[in-house]
Amino acid sequence: MDTDEKGFSRIQEESGTQRDAEGRRFSQKEIRENPSDPPNPCTSVSVLYMGLSQVRELTGNTVQRIVAERERGASVDLSDFLLRVEPQPKELNHLIRCGGLDGLGASRAGLLQEAEDLRRSGHAGQMGFGFLGGDVAAESAAEQLAWETELLGQPVSVHPAELVARPPGCVALADLPSQSGKLVTVIGVRLPGWTGGKGFFLDDGTGYVVAHGEGMAVPKPWEVVTLRGRWQMDAWGGGVLGVEASL
């Protein structure tokens, strides 16, 4: 996905991103044609597959083993994945926290605990008693956001704006064309990439727009901002959010 042209909702595919039992979201090629892939739960949007090279500190050898083993068939559980791929402890930790092994357990936190149980056992094949991971509380949305940003360089499962309280009367970016010329308050994150002119891309999960304010400092990528301004229509039916204040 080109973040210069697609908003967060396109990058993240409106929560339609698939994660499977073996990090198929992170394979080096699109495999959505594979009959064993889980169906897309949201047929109105596409499924996004990210490359394994996107995962921080994942070695080339491990990438090759994941791809090779994936061709043989999906892993049935975390123990099976470990026996077949043999990732280093840090690689396993990163794959779990970024969501690459979602589907092998009830939560990423549970998978982390299961991985620790397996490590303590000395061998993945020795643990098969149904108590791996224990009764572990699932990670929070904020933790998922932090982990993905750290390990993938961008959020995928959680939109940052979802974790911030919206001010009263806040207008969704998708609704700005119906508010042309009116002073409105919006919330969103700055997307990476150049607009081709002034301003920056702003996304709130409902859509994305170009925002521009004279003398306004450009936020950092993925930073949540609350802005007040007016939607300014252009001659081609598009427009820009003219920012008058950063709240």
N, C-alpha and C positions, 0 to 999 in steps of 0.2 A: 504494500500500500504506500502510495506517495502522500506523505503528510503535508506536502505543499498544496495539494489539491483536495484532499479528503479530510473531513473533520474527524474528531474523536469517535463519533458514532459510526463512521465508516471504518476507522482503524479497528475499533472494538466490535464492529458489526452488530450494534444494537443488542449486545449480550447474546448474540447468536453464535459466538465463537465456540467451536467444539473442543473439548479436551477428552482424550481417551485414555485407556488403561496403559498406554506405553509411550506417552509423549508424542502421539501422532501429530499433535498441533505443532510440534517442533521438528518434524521430519524435513529433510532437505528438498523434498518435492511434494507436489500436491498429490494426495492419495484419496481424495473424496470419491473416486470411482470405485474404490475397493469395497466389495460387498459387505465386508465385516465392519466397515465404519458405521458409527452410530448415526441415525438420521438427524438431519438438521431440524431442531425443534421450532425454528422460526423460518418458514419457507419464504417469507417476504424479503429476506436479506441473505447475503452470501455467507459462507463459512470461511473464516480466516485461518490460514495455516502459517505459522511463523517458522523461520529456519532455525535449526539447532545452533547455528553460529551466533544467534541472538542471545543465547544463554551465557551469562558471564562465567568464565573459567571452566568451560566444558572442553576437554581436549579433543583433538582430531580423532584419536584412536577410539575414544568412547563414542563419538558421533558415528563413526563407521560401524561399530558393533551394534549400536541402536538401530541404524538403518538396516543392517544385515538381518538382525533378529526380527525386526518388524516385518521383513519380507517373508519370514518363516511363519509368522502369526503373532497375534497380540498376546502379551503376558496375561496370565490369569490372576496374579496377585503380586504384591511387592517382592515376596520371596522368590517367585519365578523370575521376575525382572532382574533381581540381583544375581541369581545363578547364571543367567544367560548373558548379561551385559557386563557385570563386574565393574561398576563405576567406583571411582575413589570416593571416600566419605564426603568430601566437600562437593563433588559433582552431584552425588545423590541428594545432599542437602539442598543444593541450588535447584535441581530438577523438581524436587517436591515443593519448595517454597514458591517458585515461579508458576506452578500449576501444571508442569509437564507430566506429572503422574496422577493428576486428578482422575478419579475413576477407579483407582486401586484401593481406595479407602473412603471412609465417610467424610474425612476432612484432611487438610494438609497438616494440621496439628497432630491428628491421629497418625498420619503416615510418618511424621517426624519421630513420634514416640515408638512406632513399630520399627522404624529403621534403627533406633537406639537399642530396642530389645533384641533385634537380630544381631547387631554388632556385639552386644554382650554375650550372646549365645555362642559366638565364635564362627557360626556358619549358617547361612540362610536356610539350608535344608534341614537343620536340626529343630527348627521352631515350626510347629504345625498344630498347636493345641487350641487355637481359636481365641487366645487372650492377648494377641499382639496388639499393641497400641492402647490397651486398657480402655477405661472410660474417660476419654480425653475430650475436653471441651473444644469445639471448633474454633478456629482462628476468627478474629473479627474482620469486618470489611476493611477497616483501617490497616490491619496487619497485612491483608492481601495486597492492598494498594502499595504499602511501603515495600513489601517483598518484590513485587513485580517491577516497581520503579527502580529498585536497586539492581535487580538481576537481569531485567530485560531492557532497561532504559526508558520504559514507558508503561503506563498502566494499561491493563487489558480487561480484567474482570470487573473492575470497579471504576466508575467515573469519579474523579476527585470532587466534583461539585455535589455529588450525592451525600458527601459526608459533612457538608457545610449547611447551616441553617439558612434558608432563603428569607430575605427581608419581606415584610408585608407588601403586597402589591407587585412583587417581582414578576416580570414578563418573560415568558419563554422566548428564546431566540427565534424559534420557528414562527412565532406570532408577530414578530416585529413588522412585517409588511402591512399588517392591519392596523398598526399604530403609527403610521407615517406622520412625522412632524410633532408627535406628542412626546413630552418629557417622560421617560420611563426608567425604571431600575432593572438591571439585569445582573445575572451572576454566571460565571463560566470560567473556563481555563484557557490559557493561551496555548495554542498549538505550535509546535516547531514549524519552521519553514518561512519562506519569504512570500509575501502577497503579490509581488511584482510591482509594487508601488508603496505608498505610505500605509502605515498601520500594521496590524497583526491579525492573525486568525484567532477568533474567540469561539469556543464551543461549550454548550451546556448539556449535551446529550440529546436534545431535541433537534439540533441543527447547528450550523456554524456560519459565522459572518465575518466580514472584515470590520475591525473597529479601529478608529483613529481619533486621536485628540491632540490638538496643538500643544506642544511642550510636555506631553505625557510620557513618562518613562515606560518603555516596553516591559511588561512582566516577563519573568523567567518562564521557560517552557513548562507546562503542566501546572503552573501556579494558578490558584483560584483567586479571582478578583471579582469585586462587586463594583459595577459602574453605573453611572447615570448619564443619559444622553438621549439623542433623538435619531430615529431611523430616517435617513435621507435617501429618497428614491432617485434613481438615475433615469436617463432617457430610454434605457433598454429593459426596464422592468426590474432591474436589480437594485442594489443600494449598499449603503455603508452605515455603520453605527457611528454617528458623530458623538464622541465622548466629551461630556462637559465636566465631569467630576469622577474621581476614583474614591469610593467610600471605604 
